[in-house]
Amino acid sequence: MMFKKKLNTFIALVFIFLNHFALGDVRVDVVPTPNPPESGQNTLSIILKDELDKAIDDAEVQLDVFMPSMGTMPRMEEKGKVVPKGNGSYNATFDLPMGGTWEFSIKVKKGAISSIAHYSLSTGVPGVSNKGVNHSGANSNEASLLEIGPRRLQMIGVRFAKAETIPLRRIIEAVGLVEQDQTHREEVSLRYAGYVVKQFRGRIGDTVRPGDPLFSVYSPDLVTAQSEFLLANKISQGEHSLHQAANEKLKNLGISVKDIEQIRKTNLPIRDVIVRSPIRGTILDIAVREGSSVNAGQLLYLVGDLSKSYLVARVFQQDIKDIKIGQTASITVPGSELEPLKGKVDLIYPQVEQGAGTVNVRLELNESKVALKPGVYMDVSIPVEMGTHLSIPSEAVLYSGRHRYVFIDRGEGRLEPREVSVSIGSQNMVQVFAGLEEGERVAASGTFLLGSEAQLRSALPKWKEDSQKADSRPSTKLTPTPATPSEDRR
């Protein structure tokens, strides 16, 4: 245990020595506390010194910490709180909600010069890893610029756009399933046992109105109850309570007032009682046929009003935090030419669907005249306002593994490749977290070709050097010569 503690201390000291970078004439040292970092609150000690090793206390320091999105897990971001401590020292506190590898950027601005240093750290691992520096301002590294003539830029199809702070909106896409409103459906059952004599509506999908006959039923128990009612009618007024009890028994068995009046007037029991639809709607299910025996409480027919339907959308759990009751949505049927329907979120289910990683969101359909069949799948688009953020066109970003790059316009055909941190924005814009200042111009198209050009230009010096070494051997080989800048502009 003592050896392990000493080893960790030694590794931490090594990282303290190694983790610094140069910002023009400024040196920046970074030390994490605790070391190794851990979940919860952490602190970075940032020390700034000039070329004479004197402390710098007049710089602006900013810290951004994030964990890139992985699979269904969204990107997590934290802002560090930077407090100057004097003598060139700045303490930046931040929280790590969970263990793992986190990336962070330190932006240091001194006068007209600003730089962003990119790091990564892992909980349980001492120190931090330096991932490079992006410079901007008067002392930018001119050697890193990519020079391409205006004619070549035009041929590549490069256009430029400014980094601007604008309102962003992203679209949450989901698949929805039409479900019939449970409050607008009725189950037809009996309160007595019997036999189905005749079916008047025997097909699923038939439309019915309130009072339309569905089927007739014969029940010995019901005939007996009617006979008791007729017998009670013959008894004198002194036995009114007996008559009242027989009348209530028929009502409790589900016999309508109209049928009871018919029994009283004809003085005959109704052998086959007709069962009618309780609501206007569509027959969704039939559980009996003519001649079937039925029991009390058994589901016989299911009738529902299909004009009263809603849509249940399956939204990924990482997006559910951005959805609120009352938000509007656009709904389309895949492959249909119908105009998109409008819906409104009226319920967010409290549980996550196990195995799917989705949360059900119920949408009320505004078009009451449109009857949608239960079980139909539909595409749902829910717009989410993200507020105002520094943004650039999504086409401006060049993706290389876990790194993101843009090309800054330095004028006269000069482009500066720079690493940036971006996140999901709207459909054609991305949010910029670090690496760009508002107003800077970036190449907004042709970035893939610019990236290829930048890689080629950086490889040419080594290629030429290797070729010259090859020429010193006895064998004769052709040596490729790179084009001069003047040739490139032609």
C-alpha positions as CSV (number, residue, x, y, z in Angstrom):
1,M,0.0,0.0,0.0
2,M,2.9,2.4,0.9
3,F,4.6,1.6,-2.4
4,K,1.5,2.2,-4.4
5,K,1.0,5.6,-2.7
6,K,4.6,6.6,-3.4
7,L,4.2,5.5,-7.0
8,N,1.1,7.6,-7.4
9,T,2.9,10.6,-5.9
10,F,5.8,10.1,-8.3
11,I,3.5,9.9,-11.3
12,A,1.6,13.0,-10.2
13,L,4.9,14.9,-9.9
14,V,5.8,13.8,-13.4
15,F,2.5,15.0,-14.8
16,I,3.0,18.4,-13.0
17,F,6.3,18.7,-14.8
18,L,5.0,17.7,-18.2
19,N,1.5,19.3,-18.4
20,H,2.3,22.8,-19.6
21,F,2.1,24.6,-22.9
22,A,3.4,27.8,-24.5
23,L,1.0,30.5,-25.5
24,G,3.3,32.9,-27.4
25,D,5.4,34.3,-24.6
26,V,3.2,32.8,-21.9
27,R,3.7,29.5,-20.2
28,V,0.7,27.7,-18.7
29,D,1.0,24.9,-16.1
30,V,-2.0,22.8,-15.1
31,V,-2.3,20.7,-11.9
32,P,-5.5,18.8,-10.9
33,T,-6.7,18.5,-7.3
34,P,-7.4,15.8,-6.1
35,N,-4.8,13.9,-8.1
36,P,-5.9,11.5,-9.5
37,P,-9.2,13.2,-10.3
38,E,-12.4,11.7,-9.0
39,S,-16.2,11.9,-9.4
40,G,-17.6,15.0,-7.8
41,Q,-15.9,18.4,-7.3
42,N,-12.4,18.9,-8.6
43,T,-10.1,21.8,-9.0
44,L,-7.5,22.7,-11.6
45,S,-4.6,25.0,-10.5
46,I,-3.7,27.0,-13.6
47,I,-0.4,29.0,-13.4
48,L,0.6,31.6,-15.9
49,K,4.1,33.0,-16.3
50,D,5.9,35.0,-19.0
51,E,9.2,34.3,-20.7
52,L,11.1,35.8,-17.8
53,D,9.3,33.4,-15.4
54,K,7.2,36.3,-13.9
55,A,3.6,35.7,-12.8
56,I,0.8,37.0,-15.0
57,D,-2.3,38.2,-13.2
58,D,-4.1,40.2,-15.9
59,A,-5.2,37.3,-18.2
60,E,-8.8,36.1,-18.9
61,V,-9.1,32.4,-18.2
62,Q,-12.1,30.2,-19.1
63,L,-12.6,26.4,-18.5
64,D,-15.0,24.1,-20.4
65,V,-15.3,20.4,-19.4
66,F,-17.2,17.9,-21.4
67,M,-17.6,14.1,-22.1
68,P,-18.4,13.4,-25.8
69,S,-21.6,11.6,-26.7
70,M,-21.3,7.8,-26.8
71,G,-24.0,5.6,-28.4
72,T,-27.3,6.6,-26.9
73,M,-25.6,8.6,-24.1
74,P,-25.8,12.4,-24.9
75,R,-22.8,14.8,-24.5
76,M,-22.4,16.0,-21.0
77,E,-21.0,19.5,-20.3
78,E,-19.8,21.4,-17.3
79,K,-18.6,25.0,-17.0
80,G,-15.6,25.7,-14.6
81,K,-15.7,28.6,-12.2
82,V,-12.3,30.4,-12.5
83,V,-11.1,32.5,-9.6
84,P,-7.8,34.5,-9.7
85,K,-5.6,33.8,-6.7
86,G,-2.7,36.1,-7.4
87,N,0.9,35.5,-8.2
88,G,-0.1,34.1,-11.6
89,S,-2.4,31.4,-10.1
90,Y,-6.0,30.7,-11.1
91,N,-8.2,28.1,-9.4
92,A,-10.9,26.5,-11.6
93,T,-13.5,24.4,-9.8
94,F,-15.8,22.0,-11.7
95,D,-17.9,18.9,-11.1
96,L,-17.6,15.5,-12.8
97,P,-21.1,13.9,-12.6
98,M,-19.6,10.4,-13.3
99,G,-16.4,8.6,-13.6
100,G,-14.6,8.0,-16.9
101,T,-12.5,10.1,-19.4
102,W,-13.4,13.8,-19.7
103,E,-12.1,16.4,-22.1
104,F,-11.6,20.0,-21.2
105,S,-10.3,23.2,-22.8
106,I,-8.6,26.1,-21.2
107,K,-8.9,29.4,-23.0
108,V,-6.3,32.0,-22.1
109,K,-6.7,35.5,-23.4
110,K,-4.0,38.2,-22.9
111,G,-4.4,41.4,-24.8
112,A,-5.0,40.7,-28.5
113,I,-3.8,37.1,-28.2
114,S,-5.9,34.2,-27.2
115,S,-5.2,30.5,-27.2
116,I,-7.2,27.4,-26.3
117,A,-5.4,24.3,-24.9
118,H,-7.2,21.0,-25.1
119,Y,-6.7,18.3,-22.4
120,S,-8.2,15.1,-21.3
121,L,-8.3,13.5,-17.8
122,S,-9.6,10.2,-16.4
123,T,-10.9,9.6,-12.9
124,G,-8.5,7.3,-11.0
125,V,-5.6,8.2,-13.3
126,P,-3.0,10.8,-12.1
127,G,-2.5,14.0,-14.1
128,V,-3.9,15.2,-17.4
129,S,-3.1,14.7,-21.0
130,N,-2.2,17.6,-23.3
131,K,-4.0,17.4,-26.7
132,G,-2.6,20.5,-28.3
133,V,-3.1,24.2,-28.6
134,N,-5.1,26.5,-30.9
135,H,-3.8,30.1,-31.3
136,S,-5.5,33.2,-32.6
137,G,-4.5,36.9,-32.6
138,A,-1.5,38.9,-33.6
139,N,1.1,36.2,-32.9
140,S,-0.6,33.3,-34.5
141,N,1.7,30.7,-35.9
142,E,1.9,31.6,-39.6
143,A,3.7,28.3,-40.4
144,S,0.5,26.4,-39.8
145,L,-1.5,28.4,-42.3
146,L,-2.7,26.7,-45.5
147,E,-2.2,28.9,-48.5
148,I,-4.5,28.4,-51.5
149,G,-5.0,30.9,-54.3
150,P,-8.4,32.5,-54.8
151,R,-8.9,30.7,-58.1
152,R,-8.2,27.4,-56.5
153,L,-10.7,28.2,-53.7
154,Q,-13.3,29.0,-56.3
155,M,-12.7,25.7,-58.1
156,I,-13.0,23.8,-54.9
157,G,-16.3,25.6,-54.2
158,V,-15.3,27.1,-50.8
159,R,-17.6,29.7,-49.3
160,F,-17.2,31.4,-46.0
161,A,-19.5,32.1,-43.1
162,K,-19.2,34.0,-39.8
163,A,-19.4,32.4,-36.3
164,E,-22.5,34.1,-35.0
165,T,-24.6,33.9,-31.8
166,I,-28.0,33.0,-33.0
167,P,-31.1,31.1,-31.7
168,L,-30.8,27.4,-32.3
169,R,-33.6,24.9,-32.8
170,R,-33.1,21.1,-33.0
171,I,-35.7,18.5,-34.1
172,I,-36.3,15.4,-32.0
173,E,-37.3,12.6,-34.4
174,A,-39.4,9.7,-33.1
175,V,-41.7,6.9,-34.2
176,G,-45.3,7.0,-33.0
177,L,-48.1,4.5,-32.8
178,V,-51.8,5.4,-33.0
179,E,-53.8,4.2,-30.0
180,Q,-57.5,4.5,-29.5
181,D,-58.5,6.8,-26.6
182,Q,-59.5,4.4,-23.7
183,T,-62.0,6.9,-22.4
184,H,-64.0,6.7,-25.7
185,R,-64.5,2.9,-25.9
186,E,-67.2,0.7,-24.3
187,E,-67.2,-3.0,-23.5
188,V,-70.5,-4.7,-24.0
189,S,-71.3,-7.5,-21.5
190,L,-74.3,-9.0,-19.7
191,R,-75.3,-9.2,-16.0
192,Y,-76.8,-12.6,-16.5
193,A,-76.0,-15.9,-18.3
194,G,-77.7,-17.0,-21.5
195,Y,-77.4,-17.9,-25.2
196,V,-76.9,-15.7,-28.2
197,V,-79.9,-16.1,-30.5
198,K,-79.2,-13.8,-33.4
199,Q,-76.4,-11.3,-34.4
200,F,-77.4,-8.1,-36.1
201,R,-73.9,-6.7,-36.3
202,G,-71.4,-9.6,-36.7
203,R,-68.4,-7.9,-38.4
204,I,-65.5,-6.1,-36.9
205,G,-65.2,-2.7,-38.4
206,D,-68.9,-2.0,-38.7
207,T,-69.9,1.4,-37.6
208,V,-72.8,1.8,-35.2
209,R,-74.9,4.5,-33.6
210,P,-76.2,4.6,-30.0
211,G,-79.1,2.2,-29.7
212,D,-78.3,0.1,-32.8
213,P,-79.0,-3.6,-32.2
214,L,-75.9,-5.8,-31.8
215,F,-77.4,-9.2,-30.9
216,S,-80.4,-10.8,-29.1
217,V,-80.0,-13.2,-26.1
218,Y,-82.2,-15.8,-24.4
219,S,-81.7,-16.2,-20.7
220,P,-83.8,-18.5,-18.5
221,D,-82.8,-16.4,-15.5
222,L,-84.0,-13.2,-17.2
223,V,-87.4,-14.9,-18.2
224,T,-87.9,-15.9,-14.6
225,A,-87.2,-12.3,-13.4
226,Q,-89.7,-11.0,-15.9
227,S,-92.4,-13.5,-14.7
228,E,-91.8,-12.3,-11.1
229,F,-92.3,-8.8,-12.2
230,L,-95.6,-9.7,-13.9
231,L,-96.8,-11.6,-10.8
232,A,-96.0,-8.5,-8.7
233,N,-98.1,-6.4,-10.9
234,K,-101.2,-8.5,-10.2
235,I,-100.8,-8.1,-6.4
236,S,-102.8,-5.4,-4.7
237,Q,-101.4,-1.9,-3.9
238,G,-100.8,-3.1,-0.3
239,E,-97.8,-5.1,-1.7
240,H,-96.3,-2.2,-3.5
241,S,-92.9,-2.9,-2.1
242,L,-92.9,-6.4,-3.8
243,H,-93.7,-4.7,-7.1
244,Q,-91.0,-2.2,-6.6
245,A,-88.4,-4.9,-5.8
246,A,-89.3,-6.8,-9.0
247,N,-89.0,-3.7,-11.1
248,E,-85.5,-2.9,-9.6
249,K,-84.4,-6.4,-10.2
250,L,-85.0,-6.0,-14.0
251,K,-83.2,-2.7,-14.0
252,N,-80.2,-4.2,-12.2
253,L,-80.1,-7.0,-14.8
254,G,-79.6,-4.3,-17.5
255,I,-83.2,-4.3,-18.9
256,S,-84.1,-0.9,-20.3
257,V,-87.0,1.2,-19.1
258,K,-88.5,0.9,-22.5
259,D,-88.5,-2.9,-22.4
260,I,-89.8,-2.9,-18.8
261,E,-92.7,-0.8,-20.0
262,Q,-93.4,-3.2,-22.9
263,I,-93.5,-6.1,-20.5
264,R,-96.0,-4.3,-18.3
265,K,-98.2,-3.3,-21.2
266,T,-98.3,-6.7,-23.0
267,N,-98.3,-8.7,-19.7
268,L,-95.8,-11.1,-21.4
269,P,-92.1,-11.6,-20.8
270,I,-89.7,-10.8,-23.6
271,R,-88.1,-14.1,-24.6
272,D,-85.2,-12.8,-26.7
273,V,-83.8,-9.5,-25.3
274,I,-82.0,-7.3,-27.8
275,V,-78.7,-5.8,-26.7
276,R,-77.8,-2.5,-28.2
277,S,-74.7,-0.3,-28.9
278,P,-74.1,2.1,-26.0
279,I,-72.2,4.7,-28.1
280,R,-71.4,5.9,-31.7
281,G,-68.3,4.3,-33.0
282,T,-66.7,1.2,-34.7
283,I,-66.9,-2.4,-33.6
284,L,-63.4,-3.2,-32.6
285,D,-63.8,-6.8,-31.3
286,I,-66.5,-9.5,-31.2
287,A,-66.1,-12.5,-28.8
288,V,-69.3,-14.5,-29.6
289,R,-71.3,-16.0,-32.4
290,E,-74.9,-17.1,-32.8
291,G,-75.6,-20.0,-30.5
292,S,-72.7,-19.2,-28.2
293,S,-73.4,-19.5,-24.5
294,V,-72.4,-16.4,-22.5
295,N,-71.7,-15.8,-18.8
296,A,-72.4,-12.8,-16.7
297,G,-69.5,-10.2,-17.0
298,Q,-68.0,-11.8,-20.1
299,L,-66.8,-9.4,-22.8
300,L,-69.0,-9.8,-25.9
301,Y,-68.5,-6.7,-28.0
302,L,-66.0,-3.8,-28.0
303,V,-67.1,-0.5,-29.5
304,G,-64.8,2.5,-29.8
305,D,-64.9,6.0,-31.3
306,L,-61.9,6.1,-33.6
307,S,-62.2,9.9,-34.1
308,K,-60.9,10.1,-30.5
309,S,-57.4,8.7,-30.9
310,Y,-54.0,9.8,-29.8
311,L,-50.4,9.1,-30.8
312,V,-47.8,7.5,-28.5
313,A,-44.3,8.5,-29.6
314,R,-41.2,6.6,-28.4
315,V,-38.6,9.2,-27.5
316,F,-35.0,8.3,-26.6
317,Q,-34.4,8.9,-22.9
318,Q,-31.5,11.3,-23.5
319,D,-34.0,13.6,-25.4
320,I,-36.8,13.5,-22.9
321,K,-35.4,16.3,-20.8
322,D,-36.1,18.7,-23.7
323,I,-39.8,17.8,-24.1
324,K,-42.4,19.7,-22.1
325,I,-46.2,19.4,-21.9
326,G,-47.9,21.6,-24.5
327,Q,-45.1,21.4,-27.1
328,T,-46.3,21.1,-30.7
329,A,-45.3,18.4,-33.1
330,S,-45.5,17.6,-36.8
331,I,-46.8,14.2,-37.6
332,T,-46.6,12.4,-41.0
333,V,-47.6,9.0,-42.3
334,P,-44.5,7.3,-43.9
335,G,-44.9,7.1,-47.7
336,S,-48.1,9.2,-47.6
337,E,-48.7,12.4,-49.6
338,L,-51.1,13.7,-47.0
339,E,-50.4,17.1,-45.3
340,P,-48.6,16.7,-42.0
341,L,-50.9,16.6,-39.0
342,K,-50.4,18.8,-36.0
343,G,-50.2,17.4,-32.5
344,K,-49.6,18.6,-28.9
345,V,-47.8,16.8,-26.1
346,D,-50.3,16.1,-23.3
347,L,-48.6,13.3,-21.3
348,I,-45.0,12.2,-20.7
349,Y,-45.1,8.6,-19.3
350,P,-43.2,8.2,-16.0
351,Q,-41.2,5.1,-16.8
352,V,-38.5,4.1,-19.3
353,E,-39.3,1.1,-21.6
354,Q,-36.8,-1.6,-20.5
355,G,-34.5,-2.8,-23.3
356,A,-35.5,0.0,-25.6
357,G,-34.2,3.0,-23.8
358,T,-37.2,5.0,-24.8
359,V,-39.9,7.0,-22.9
360,N,-43.5,7.1,-24.3
361,V,-44.8,10.5,-25.0
362,R,-48.6,10.9,-25.7
363,L,-49.6,13.5,-28.3
364,E,-53.1,14.8,-28.8
365,L,-54.1,15.1,-32.4
366,N,-55.6,18.5,-33.3
367,E,-57.4,17.3,-36.5
368,S,-60.5,15.8,-35.0
369,K,-62.0,15.2,-38.4
370,V,-59.2,12.7,-39.3
371,A,-60.0,9.2,-38.1
372,L,-56.7,7.2,-37.7
373,K,-56.8,3.5,-37.3
374,P,-55.2,2.1,-34.1
375,G,-51.8,0.5,-34.8
376,V,-50.7,2.8,-37.6
377,Y,-47.1,3.9,-37.3
378,M,-46.3,7.6,-37.9
379,D,-43.2,9.8,-38.0
380,V,-43.1,12.5,-35.3
381,S,-40.9,15.6,-35.3
382,I,-40.8,17.7,-32.2
383,P,-39.0,21.1,-32.5
384,V,-37.0,22.1,-29.4
385,E,-35.8,25.7,-28.8
386,M,-32.2,25.6,-27.6
387,G,-31.6,29.3,-26.8
388,T,-28.9,31.5,-28.4
389,H,-25.4,30.0,-28.9
390,L,-22.3,30.7,-30.9
391,S,-22.9,28.7,-34.1
392,I,-21.4,27.8,-37.5
393,P,-22.8,25.8,-40.4
394,S,-22.5,22.1,-39.9
395,E,-20.7,21.8,-43.2
396,A,-17.9,23.9,-41.8
397,V,-16.8,21.1,-39.4
398,L,-14.3,18.5,-40.6
399,Y,-14.6,15.3,-38.5
400,S,-11.4,13.2,-37.8
401,G,-12.0,10.5,-35.3
402,R,-12.8,12.2,-32.0
403,H,-11.4,15.5,-33.2
404,R,-13.3,18.4,-35.0
405,Y,-11.6,21.0,-37.2
406,V,-12.5,24.2,-39.0
407,F,-10.6,26.4,-41.4
408,I,-10.3,30.0,-40.4
409,D,-10.1,32.6,-43.1
410,R,-7.0,34.7,-42.6
411,G,-7.4,36.7,-45.9
412,E,-5.5,36.6,-49.2
413,G,-6.1,32.8,-49.6
414,R,-4.6,31.9,-46.2
415,L,-6.5,29.4,-44.0
416,E,-5.8,28.4,-40.5
417,P,-6.8,24.8,-39.5
418,R,-8.1,24.9,-35.9
419,E,-9.5,22.3,-33.6
420,V,-12.9,23.1,-32.1
421,S,-15.5,21.6,-29.7
422,V,-19.0,21.4,-31.1
423,S,-22.3,19.8,-30.3
424,I,-25.6,19.1,-31.9
425,G,-27.4,22.2,-33.1
426,S,-30.2,22.7,-35.6
427,Q,-30.4,20.7,-38.8
428,N,-27.8,22.8,-40.6
429,M,-26.0,24.5,-37.7
430,V,-23.8,23.3,-34.9
431,Q,-23.2,24.9,-31.5
432,V,-19.6,25.9,-30.8
433,F,-18.3,25.4,-27.2
434,A,-14.6,26.2,-27.7
435,G,-12.1,27.1,-30.4
436,L,-13.8,30.0,-32.1
437,E,-14.6,33.7,-31.4
438,E,-17.8,35.4,-32.6
439,G,-17.2,37.1,-35.9
440,E,-14.4,34.8,-37.1
441,R,-14.9,33.6,-40.7
442,V,-14.7,29.8,-41.4
443,A,-14.9,27.8,-44.6
444,A,-18.5,26.6,-44.7
445,S,-18.1,24.3,-47.7
446,G,-15.4,22.2,-49.4
447,T,-13.9,21.4,-46.0
448,F,-13.2,17.8,-47.0
449,L,-11.1,18.9,-50.0
450,L,-9.4,21.5,-47.8
451,G,-8.5,18.8,-45.2
452,S,-7.0,16.7,-48.0
453,E,-5.0,19.7,-49.2
454,A,-3.8,20.4,-45.7
455,Q,-2.6,16.8,-45.2
456,L,-0.9,16.8,-48.6
457,R,0.9,20.1,-47.9
458,S,2.2,18.9,-44.5
459,A,3.5,15.7,-46.1
460,L,5.4,17.3,-48.9
461,P,8.5,18.4,-47.0
462,K,9.1,14.9,-45.7
463,W,8.3,13.4,-49.1
464,K,10.9,15.7,-50.7
465,E,13.5,14.9,-48.0
466,D,13.0,11.1,-48.5
467,S,13.3,11.5,-52.2
468,Q,16.6,13.4,-51.9
469,K,17.9,10.5,-49.8
470,A,16.8,8.1,-52.4
471,D,18.8,10.1,-55.1
472,S,22.0,9.5,-53.1
473,R,21.8,5.8,-53.9
474,P,23.3,4.3,-57.0
475,S,19.9,3.6,-58.6
476,T,18.2,6.4,-60.4
477,K,14.6,7.4,-59.4
478,L,12.3,10.2,-60.4
479,T,11.8,12.7,-57.6
480,P,8.4,14.4,-57.4
481,T,8.6,18.1,-56.9
482,P,5.8,20.0,-55.2
483,A,4.2,23.0,-57.1
484,T,5.4,26.4,-56.1
485,P,2.8,28.8,-54.6
486,S,2.7,30.8,-57.9
487,E,1.9,27.6,-59.8
488,D,-0.8,26.7,-57.3
489,R,-2.5,30.0,-57.9
490,R,-2.7,29.4,-61.6
